[in-house]
Amino acid sequence: MNGARALVQTLVDAGVTVCFANPGTSEMHFVVALDEVAEMRGVLALFEGVATGAADGYARMTGRPAAVLLHLGPGLANGLANLHNARRARSPIVAIVGDHATHHKRFDAPLESDIETLARNVSGWYRASRRSRDVAADAADAVAAALAGQIATLVLPADVSWSDGAAVARVRPPAPPVPVSDDVLAQLATILRSGEPTVLFLGGRALREPGLVAAARIAAATGAALLAETFPARLERGAGLPAVERLPYFAEQATAKLAPYRHTILVDAPEPVSFFAYPDKPSELVAPGCAVHRLAAGADDVTGALIALAERLDAPAVPPLAPASRPALPTGPLTVDAFARALGALLPDGAIIADEAQTSGVFLPMATAGAPRHDWLTLTGGAIGIGLPLAVGAAIACPGRKVICLQADGSAMYTPQALWTIAREHLDVTTILLSNSAYAILRLELQRTGAGAGGPKAREMLSLARPTLDFVALARSMGMPASRATTADDLVTELRRAFAEPGPHLIEAVVPPLV
């Protein structure tokens, strides 16, 4: 068989059964192989950033890699921002980048570029296939590398794809997680028993139910505090789960939150630092003199380490859990607070939230804390334009669950093509498009950076009001039902309708900017 067929069959045999794609001429044999290998689902995106962000959303919800097919170096470059977010989320992704035929590269054709330099920025593993008979083994190695929680980039030259002589390869099973040593557990148990103020700083696998329960047991036994990283890849939350607060975004608030602690124990999370540098403010958020310890990360058995530490501390079997509660349905003007209360009051059981609400989401944590259990996906790497693509991937990963995309208007315009894919695939995604006609977060940052208040030119650079974006018209033009809410009562009505009906919906919620 040819290289493309062997590659796709190898991916499917390894459990990689979805490919998000924006293909070009060099990838045509791969496209044909999607028909030849029926188990592989191909999902077309009209922009590479949608494809890469969707692969991230799929990986976050399944723990398995999706494939993403990109067209040469420029296609990879178009997808890099959301691959950056995926790298920060530690999402397993197999990125397949088509390339010119090996004999054609020396002619420096217009699309020729240095793919490796581009890919190395986001990839934990990289390889370029050189022969058709090697491509399936290369694909198997890429899947194995991705399963370690990273982006694995495989470059597929056109002649390697079309040439015969390839055979399907098998993926080696992933290595089991590494148990944390008794010495580490004993040291941290001593610290936790000492009575000195201690915080468990949780990320990654520690924010799934087994890890959360174990961490909450430790907190109940010792009085330690729990904090989650500011932008978790996936946070399980809601009634019946331990409640954990996320570290605030703004450095001043984060520093104040961490100030009381003498010990910070990192659990599958990096040491917290400020998102940006500011004049006369520290970049490190942990208080001076606070000792930083690491329980588990990377290849470690994170959940097993938390459970073992809880057992060593004789922690209670059942920790405090968030009680079921809902805010009252809002009425009157549609503010960001009213939006949050409407979502908290109506959130469906088992929903998946793809959150790129930006400043319009400031009240969401409190309003949804006691809602039915749900998953929360966030902007891990800070490269905006992730919300809608994340929703695509999450909906394909979990077809029985309602996906809700909370999308700010400015960042929506980075990847609006995702609306077309949602409509084409008839995905059960409700998008709440928060329209405040401003880059509100940048208005606040203008003040915080010490750059000055800014004049009319600066203010114009942070405004989306001229001309006004019409997201209802945009969504309808891409085949999606859409409506506009200008009052809280409107939003409640539209949310009830969208949550009751399967399939895609967009609600443009016109809210005032927080800043």
ZAMI-500528 format. One line per field, with one value per residue (C-alpha): residue in three letters; residue number from 0; x, y negated, z negated. Coordinates in steps of 0.25 Angstrom, whole numbers, plus 5000, padded with zeros to 4 digits. Example, Ala and Ser with C-alpha at 12.3 -4.5 7.8 and 13.67 -1.06 7.14 Angstrom:
code <- ALA_SER
pos <- 0_1
x <- 5049_5055
y <- 5018_5004
z <- 4969_4971
//
This chain:
code <- MET_ASN_GLY_ALA_ARG_ALA_LEU_VAL_GLN_THR_LEU_VAL_ASP_ALA_GLY_VAL_THR_VAL_CYS_PHE_ALA_ASN_PRO_GLY_THR_SER_GLU_MET_HIS_PHE_VAL_VAL_ALA_LEU_ASP_GLU_VAL_ALA_GLU_MET_ARG_GLY_VAL_LEU_ALA_LEU_PHE_GLU_GLY_VAL_ALA_THR_GLY_ALA_ALA_ASP_GLY_TYR_ALA_ARG_MET_THR_GLY_ARG_PRO_ALA_ALA_VAL_LEU_LEU_HIS_LEU_GLY_PRO_GLY_LEU_ALA_ASN_GLY_LEU_ALA_ASN_LEU_HIS_ASN_ALA_ARG_ARG_ALA_ARG_SER_PRO_ILE_VAL_ALA_ILE_VAL_GLY_ASP_HIS_ALA_THR_HIS_HIS_LYS_ARG_PHE_ASP_ALA_PRO_LEU_GLU_SER_ASP_ILE_GLU_THR_LEU_ALA_ARG_ASN_VAL_SER_GLY_TRP_TYR_ARG_ALA_SER_ARG_ARG_SER_ARG_ASP_VAL_ALA_ALA_ASP_ALA_ALA_ASP_ALA_VAL_ALA_ALA_ALA_LEU_ALA_GLY_GLN_ILE_ALA_THR_LEU_VAL_LEU_PRO_ALA_ASP_VAL_SER_TRP_SER_ASP_GLY_ALA_ALA_VAL_ALA_ARG_VAL_ARG_PRO_PRO_ALA_PRO_PRO_VAL_PRO_VAL_SER_ASP_ASP_VAL_LEU_ALA_GLN_LEU_ALA_THR_ILE_LEU_ARG_SER_GLY_GLU_PRO_THR_VAL_LEU_PHE_LEU_GLY_GLY_ARG_ALA_LEU_ARG_GLU_PRO_GLY_LEU_VAL_ALA_ALA_ALA_ARG_ILE_ALA_ALA_ALA_THR_GLY_ALA_ALA_LEU_LEU_ALA_GLU_THR_PHE_PRO_ALA_ARG_LEU_GLU_ARG_GLY_ALA_GLY_LEU_PRO_ALA_VAL_GLU_ARG_LEU_PRO_TYR_PHE_ALA_GLU_GLN_ALA_THR_ALA_LYS_LEU_ALA_PRO_TYR_ARG_HIS_THR_ILE_LEU_VAL_ASP_ALA_PRO_GLU_PRO_VAL_SER_PHE_PHE_ALA_TYR_PRO_ASP_LYS_PRO_SER_GLU_LEU_VAL_ALA_PRO_GLY_CYS_ALA_VAL_HIS_ARG_LEU_ALA_ALA_GLY_ALA_ASP_ASP_VAL_THR_GLY_ALA_LEU_ILE_ALA_LEU_ALA_GLU_ARG_LEU_ASP_ALA_PRO_ALA_VAL_PRO_PRO_LEU_ALA_PRO_ALA_SER_ARG_PRO_ALA_LEU_PRO_THR_GLY_PRO_LEU_THR_VAL_ASP_ALA_PHE_ALA_ARG_ALA_LEU_GLY_ALA_LEU_LEU_PRO_ASP_GLY_ALA_ILE_ILE_ALA_ASP_GLU_ALA_GLN_THR_SER_GLY_VAL_PHE_LEU_PRO_MET_ALA_THR_ALA_GLY_ALA_PRO_ARG_HIS_ASP_TRP_LEU_THR_LEU_THR_GLY_GLY_ALA_ILE_GLY_ILE_GLY_LEU_PRO_LEU_ALA_VAL_GLY_ALA_ALA_ILE_ALA_CYS_PRO_GLY_ARG_LYS_VAL_ILE_CYS_LEU_GLN_ALA_ASP_GLY_SER_ALA_MET_TYR_THR_PRO_GLN_ALA_LEU_TRP_THR_ILE_ALA_ARG_GLU_HIS_LEU_ASP_VAL_THR_THR_ILE_LEU_LEU_SER_ASN_SER_ALA_TYR_ALA_ILE_LEU_ARG_LEU_GLU_LEU_GLN_ARG_THR_GLY_ALA_GLY_ALA_GLY_GLY_PRO_LYS_ALA_ARG_GLU_MET_LEU_SER_LEU_ALA_ARG_PRO_THR_LEU_ASP_PHE_VAL_ALA_LEU_ALA_ARG_SER_MET_GLY_MET_PRO_ALA_SER_ARG_ALA_THR_THR_ALA_ASP_ASP_LEU_VAL_THR_GLU_LEU_ARG_ARG_ALA_PHE_ALA_GLU_PRO_GLY_PRO_HIS_LEU_ILE_GLU_ALA_VAL_VAL_PRO_PRO_LEU_VAL
pos <- 0_1_2_3_4_5_6_7_8_9_10_11_12_13_14_15_16_17_18_19_20_21_22_23_24_25_26_27_28_29_30_31_32_33_34_35_36_37_38_39_40_41_42_43_44_45_46_47_48_49_50_51_52_53_54_55_56_57_58_59_60_61_62_63_64_65_66_67_68_69_70_71_72_73_74_75_76_77_78_79_80_81_82_83_84_85_86_87_88_89_90_91_92_93_94_95_96_97_98_99_100_101_102_103_104_105_106_107_108_109_110_111_112_113_114_115_116_117_118_119_120_121_122_123_124_125_126_127_128_129_130_131_132_133_134_135_136_137_138_139_140_141_142_143_144_145_146_147_148_149_150_151_152_153_154_155_156_157_158_159_160_161_162_163_164_165_166_167_168_169_170_171_172_173_174_175_176_177_178_179_180_181_182_183_184_185_186_187_188_189_190_191_192_193_194_195_196_197_198_199_200_201_202_203_204_205_206_207_208_209_210_211_212_213_214_215_216_217_218_219_220_221_222_223_224_225_226_227_228_229_230_231_232_233_234_235_236_237_238_239_240_241_242_243_244_245_246_247_248_249_250_251_252_253_254_255_256_257_258_259_260_261_262_263_264_265_266_267_268_269_270_271_272_273_274_275_276_277_278_279_280_281_282_283_284_285_286_287_288_289_290_291_292_293_294_295_296_297_298_299_300_301_302_303_304_305_306_307_308_309_310_311_312_313_314_315_316_317_318_319_320_321_322_323_324_325_326_327_328_329_330_331_332_333_334_335_336_337_338_339_340_341_342_343_344_345_346_347_348_349_350_351_352_353_354_355_356_357_358_359_360_361_362_363_364_365_366_367_368_369_370_371_372_373_374_375_376_377_378_379_380_381_382_383_384_385_386_387_388_389_390_391_392_393_394_395_396_397_398_399_400_401_402_403_404_405_406_407_408_409_410_411_412_413_414_415_416_417_418_419_420_421_422_423_424_425_426_427_428_429_430_431_432_433_434_435_436_437_438_439_440_441_442_443_444_445_446_447_448_449_450_451_452_453_454_455_456_457_458_459_460_461_462_463_464_465_466_467_468_469_470_471_472_473_474_475_476_477_478_479_480_481_482_483_484_485_486_487_488_489_490_491_492_493_494_495_496_497_498_499_500_501_502_503_504_505_506_507_508_509_510_511_512_513_514
x <- 5000_5004_5010_4998_4989_4999_5000_4985_4983_4994_4988_4974_4980_4986_4973_4975_4961_4959_4967_4964_4969_4972_4979_4986_4992_5003_4993_4983_4987_4985_4971_4968_4973_4961_4952_4960_4961_4946_4949_4957_4947_4952_4947_4949_4953_4954_4966_4978_4976_4962_4968_4979_4970_4960_4970_4974_4959_4958_4971_4967_4954_4958_4973_4976_4982_4975_4982_4983_4986_4993_4998_5013_5020_5010_4999_5007_5010_4995_4992_5003_4996_4986_4998_5004_4992_4992_5006_5003_4991_5000_4991_4994_4994_4999_5002_5004_5010_5010_5023_5028_5032_5047_5052_5044_5050_5063_5055_5051_5036_5028_5022_5036_5040_5047_5037_5046_5049_5034_5030_5041_5034_5023_5027_5032_5035_5039_5042_5041_5039_5048_5043_5030_5034_5037_5025_5016_5027_5029_5014_5014_5026_5018_5006_5015_5022_5008_5003_5014_5006_5012_5011_5017_5020_5022_5025_5020_5026_5017_5025_5026_5011_5008_5019_5016_5024_5018_5012_5004_5012_5008_5010_5017_5009_5012_5021_5013_5013_5025_5021_5026_5036_5034_5044_5036_5023_5030_5036_5023_5015_5024_5022_5007_5007_5015_5004_5012_5002_5003_4996_4994_4996_4988_4989_4988_4983_4981_4969_4961_4952_4961_4972_4963_4956_4970_4975_4963_4965_4979_4973_4963_4973_4983_4977_4985_4979_4976_4978_4977_4986_4980_4977_4975_4974_4962_4956_4945_4935_4921_4912_4917_4932_4942_4942_4956_4958_4967_4979_4975_4980_4985_4999_4995_4983_4991_5002_4992_4986_4999_5005_5000_5007_5021_5020_5015_5014_5013_5004_5005_5006_5018_5022_5013_5018_5011_5006_5013_5024_5020_5028_5033_5025_5031_5030_5030_5017_5021_5023_5038_5043_5032_5038_5034_5033_5028_5020_5018_5018_5022_5023_5020_5007_5000_4987_4994_5003_4992_4984_4997_4999_4985_4986_4999_4992_4981_4972_4956_4951_4941_4945_4935_4928_4922_4907_4897_4892_4887_4887_4873_4870_4873_4864_4866_4879_4888_4901_4913_4908_4894_4900_4908_4895_4887_4898_4899_4884_4882_4895_4892_4897_4910_4912_4926_4930_4940_4943_4949_4940_4951_4947_4932_4934_4939_4926_4926_4933_4924_4911_4914_4921_4909_4903_4902_4916_4923_4937_4943_4954_4962_4972_4984_4995_4989_4988_4974_4965_4964_4949_4942_4952_4952_4937_4938_4948_4941_4928_4934_4940_4928_4916_4906_4909_4905_4917_4916_4926_4927_4933_4938_4936_4950_4956_4944_4949_4962_4955_4941_4942_4940_4925_4924_4930_4921_4909_4915_4917_4904_4911_4903_4910_4903_4912_4909_4916_4919_4919_4924_4931_4944_4957_4953_4965_4975_4968_4971_4985_4987_4986_4994_5006_5009_5008_4998_4984_4985_4979_4969_4978_4981_4966_4963_4973_4965_4951_4943_4931_4934_4928_4920_4921_4909_4911_4896_4898_4912_4907_4894_4903_4911_4898_4896_4883_4886_4879_4882_4880_4880_4873_4875_4861_4865_4877_4869_4859_4870_4878_4866_4863_4877_4879_4866_4870_4882_4891_4898_4893_4899_4894_4900_4899_4901_4908_4915_4930_4935_4946
y <- 5000_4986_4978_4969_4982_4989_4976_4974_4989_4989_4977_4983_4996_4988_4981_4968_4968_4953_4944_4929_4924_4912_4920_4915_4921_4929_4936_4941_4956_4954_4949_4961_4970_4965_4972_4984_4985_4984_4983_4970_4958_4946_4932_4920_4907_4894_4889_4896_4890_4896_4910_4909_4903_4914_4925_4918_4919_4933_4937_4930_4938_4951_4952_4958_4951_4946_4944_4930_4929_4916_4912_4909_4898_4887_4896_4900_4885_4882_4893_4889_4880_4892_4902_4892_4893_4908_4909_4902_4911_4923_4928_4941_4937_4943_4932_4937_4926_4929_4925_4924_4937_4939_4938_4924_4917_4913_4904_4895_4894_4883_4891_4897_4893_4898_4906_4912_4898_4895_4908_4908_4896_4905_4919_4929_4939_4936_4945_4944_4957_4960_4973_4979_4992_4984_4975_4984_4987_4972_4970_4981_4974_4960_4966_4972_4958_4951_4960_4955_4942_4934_4930_4939_4934_4943_4937_4945_4942_4943_4955_4962_4961_4966_4977_4992_5001_4997_5006_5003_5002_5004_4994_4998_4997_4985_4986_4987_4975_4974_4976_4964_4968_4971_4960_4950_4954_4954_4940_4934_4941_4935_4921_4923_4928_4916_4906_4896_4890_4898_4898_4909_4903_4912_4914_4924_4938_4933_4925_4938_4944_4954_4944_4933_4943_4947_4933_4929_4940_4935_4921_4927_4934_4923_4910_4908_4899_4903_4894_4898_4892_4879_4886_4901_4910_4917_4914_4923_4915_4914_4920_4932_4929_4922_4908_4902_4887_4883_4874_4860_4855_4841_4842_4833_4841_4854_4849_4846_4859_4866_4857_4865_4878_4883_4895_4897_4911_4912_4924_4925_4910_4901_4890_4879_4866_4854_4854_4841_4832_4819_4807_4809_4822_4836_4847_4858_4859_4868_4860_4857_4868_4878_4891_4898_4913_4923_4935_4940_4936_4941_4956_4957_4964_4951_4957_4968_4959_4950_4963_4968_4955_4955_4969_4966_4954_4962_4953_4955_4963_4953_4938_4926_4925_4914_4913_4912_4898_4889_4874_4867_4865_4850_4840_4826_4821_4831_4828_4838_4842_4845_4853_4861_4863_4868_4878_4883_4884_4892_4900_4914_4926_4931_4919_4916_4901_4895_4882_4870_4860_4851_4840_4843_4856_4850_4854_4868_4876_4872_4873_4887_4893_4901_4904_4919_4925_4920_4918_4905_4903_4890_4882_4889_4882_4868_4868_4863_4870_4883_4883_4887_4897_4904_4905_4913_4923_4925_4927_4938_4944_4945_4945_4948_4936_4921_4912_4897_4888_4875_4866_4851_4843_4839_4852_4859_4851_4859_4872_4869_4880_4890_4887_4893_4906_4906_4904_4914_4925_4922_4921_4919_4906_4894_4881_4869_4858_4847_4834_4822_4816_4814_4821_4818_4826_4817_4805_4810_4814_4800_4794_4806_4805_4790_4786_4775_4773_4772_4762_4763_4772_4782_4783_4785_4797_4804_4801_4811_4801_4795_4803_4811_4826_4834_4848_4852_4849_4856_4869_4869_4867_4880_4888_4887_4882_4869_4859_4847_4844_4829_4832_4842_4847_4849_4857_4866_4869_4872_4881_4889_4891_4894_4904_4911_4913_4922_4916_4903_4889_4875_4865_4851_4845_4830_4827_4814_4815_4817_4807
z <- 5000_5001_4990_4987_4986_4977_4968_4966_4963_4953_4946_4946_4940_4929_4926_4933_4940_4943_4952_4952_4966_4975_4986_4999_5011_5004_4995_5006_5004_4989_4992_5001_4990_4981_4991_4991_4976_4972_4957_4958_4957_4965_4960_4969_4963_4972_4964_4958_4945_4944_4947_4937_4926_4929_4927_4914_4909_4913_4906_4893_4892_4897_4892_4906_4918_4930_4943_4949_4964_4969_4982_4982_4974_4976_4972_4959_4957_4957_4947_4937_4928_4924_4924_4914_4905_4907_4902_4890_4887_4889_4899_4907_4922_4935_4945_4959_4968_4983_4990_5004_5011_5007_5021_5022_5010_5017_5026_5015_5020_5014_5002_4998_4984_4972_4966_4955_4949_4948_4942_4932_4925_4920_4922_4912_4923_4938_4950_4965_4972_4984_4989_4991_4984_4972_4971_4963_4953_4952_4949_4938_4932_4933_4926_4915_4913_4913_4902_4893_4893_4904_4919_4928_4942_4954_4967_4979_4992_5004_5011_4998_4997_5011_5012_5010_5001_4988_4977_4965_4952_4937_4926_4914_4901_4892_4880_4867_4858_4848_4833_4825_4815_4800_4796_4804_4797_4783_4785_4790_4779_4769_4775_4775_4760_4756_4755_4763_4774_4786_4800_4810_4824_4833_4848_4859_4854_4840_4845_4849_4839_4833_4831_4826_4816_4810_4810_4802_4792_4790_4787_4778_4770_4769_4771_4784_4794_4808_4821_4835_4846_4853_4866_4865_4877_4871_4857_4852_4843_4838_4828_4822_4825_4816_4818_4822_4825_4837_4834_4839_4852_4848_4841_4830_4826_4828_4819_4808_4809_4807_4797_4784_4788_4783_4792_4806_4811_4826_4831_4846_4848_4850_4840_4842_4848_4854_4868_4872_4866_4859_4855_4840_4838_4836_4847_4836_4829_4817_4805_4801_4791_4796_4798_4811_4812_4823_4820_4835_4849_4863_4863_4849_4844_4840_4835_4828_4821_4815_4811_4804_4797_4792_4787_4780_4773_4768_4776_4775_4786_4791_4791_4792_4805_4812_4809_4820_4822_4833_4834_4836_4850_4854_4860_4865_4871_4877_4869_4868_4854_4860_4871_4860_4852_4864_4868_4853_4852_4865_4867_4872_4864_4870_4879_4884_4884_4894_4887_4895_4888_4884_4875_4877_4869_4856_4848_4854_4843_4832_4841_4845_4833_4829_4842_4847_4850_4862_4868_4870_4881_4881_4889_4885_4893_4894_4909_4912_4922_4915_4910_4922_4927_4913_4914_4927_4922_4909_4916_4925_4913_4905_4914_4903_4895_4897_4900_4897_4903_4895_4905_4905_4917_4920_4919_4926_4939_4939_4942_4946_4957_4946_4946_4960_4955_4944_4953_4964_4953_4946_4933_4920_4917_4911_4913_4904_4911_4901_4909_4902_4915_4908_4904_4890_4884_4891_4886_4872_4876_4882_4867_4861_4869_4866_4880_4877_4880_4895_4904_4915_4924_4913_4909_4924_4924_4912_4918_4927_4928_4942_4949_4940_4942_4945_4939_4942_4957_4957_4951_4960_4972_4968_4966_4951_4944_4936_4928_4920_4905_4900_4887_4876_4879_4894_4890_4881_4892_4902_4893_4889_4904_4908_4896_4899_4914_4919_4929_4931_4926_4925_4915_4916_4902_4903_4890_4885_4884_4870_4872
//
